[in-house]
């Protein structure tokens, strides 16, 4: 029947109805696809919504735990002001190494290359190290060599004057 429709210029009432139904079905399918794309694809069931809420809540709890540990790690630490820099000092290192306060806010469980500062005869010098933190410890893990990674745990100097 479609072969006969293509070759004519004048259509019968039945042919017009069939063409209009097909065009209407295509339009409705296109509109439904656009609507689903706007809404995010599909409607969620109650159990799927519950799983999503649990996952979001778990992510929030992990972030909150990490922030609390970060605050505990940096609370009541002695601050040094050297050459217009605000620094914390590490304990038990082979020399007095310092880290900038702003860099401490960037610490995460992923290793970062950050500069540590030490005093030389002609002012502050800097040394790049690999540094990270762990969820189970308040200490900061530092590897002197970026290529051959071997972490040692160090803590920051406490401010004993406040106690």
N, C-alpha and C positions, 0 to 999 in steps of 0.2 A: 504494500500500500504506500510506503514511503517513496518508492520509485515514481509512482504516479503523481505524488504531491510535488516533487521537485520539478517536473517537466511542465507544470501548468502555471498560469498566472491567476486563474480564478479558482477559488476553493469552495467546496460545499460546506454546509453548516457543520457536518460531522468532522470534516478535515480541520476546519477552523478551531473547533472545540478541542480536538486532539493536540493541535499545535499549541494552543493557549495553555492547556493542562501541562504539557511538557515544559514550556517556558516558565510557568508558575512553579513547577516542582524544582527546576534548576535555581530559580530565584530564592525559593524558601531554603534550599540546601545551602546556598551561598550565605544567606543571612544568618542561618543557624551556626555555620562555621565561624563567621565573624563574631557572633555573640559569644560562642564558647571561647574564642581566642581572647576576647575582652575580659571574660570572667575567669580566665586561668585554665581553661581546658575542660574541666569536668566538675561536677558537684561532688562534694566529699560526703562520705557516710559518717555517722557518729563515731565509729571506732577509728576511722582514719583521722578525724579531727582530734580525737583524744591522743592518738600517737604523735601527731604534730605538736600538740600542746605539751606533751611530756618531753619531747626532744628539745623544744624551746626552753622549757623550764630547766632541763638538765644543763643546757648551754649557759643559762643565766647563773645557775649554781656554780659551775666551773669557773666562770668569769669572776664571780664574787669571791670565791675561795682564792683565786689567783691575786685579786686586788688586796685581800686581807693579808696574804703572805707577803706581798710586795711592801705593804705598809709596815708589817712587823720587821721585815728585813732592813728597812731604812729608818725606823723609828729611833730617836735618841742617839743619833750618830754625830760625831764631832765633825764640824764643818771647818774647812781651811779656806782662806782667801789668799791665793797666790797669783800674782800677775794678772789681775782682773778676771780671775776664774774662781768659781765656787766648786770646791773639791771635797771628796771623802778620801780618807786614807785607809789602805789595807793593812791588816796586821799579819805578822809572821812571814813576810816575804823577804827575799834576800836583800832588798833595799826598800826604801820608803816609796811605794808606788801610790799614786792618787788617781781617782776617777772622777769625772765631772758629774755633778748632781743631775744635769739634764740627761746624761747618758744612762744613768741608773734607771730612769723612767722607761727607757727603751729596752731594758733587759727582758729576755723571754727564754723559753725552753729551746728555741732554735738558736744555734750558735751565730754570734755576730762578731764582726771584726771591729773593735773599738780601740781608741787610743788610751793608753795609761800614761800618766805623766810622772816624771821623777826629776829631782833637782840635780843639776850639774853645776860646774863652776861658773858658767855663763848664763844661768837662768834655767827655766823649765825645759826639759826635753821630753819628747813623746816617743812611745813605743807601741806599735800595733800588736794586739793580742786577740786571740779567739776567746770569747766569753759567753757564758750561758748561766742560767739558773735552773734548779730542779724543784719540782713541786714538794718534795719531801724534806727539803733542807732550807734553812735560812741563809746558808752560805752561798757565795758566788764562786762558780767554777771557771778557772782561767787556764788556758793553754798558752805557754810562751811562744810556741812555734805553731804557725798557721798550717804548715804542711804536715808535720808529724804531730798529730793531735794527741796530747796527754793532759787531761784535766787534773788540776789540784784545787782543793776547796780552800777558800779564804773568806774571812769575815771582815767587816768594816769596823773601824775603831769607834768604841762607844764614847759618848760624851759623859764623863764621870762628874763634871761640875754640876749638872742638873739634878743629880741624885742627892 
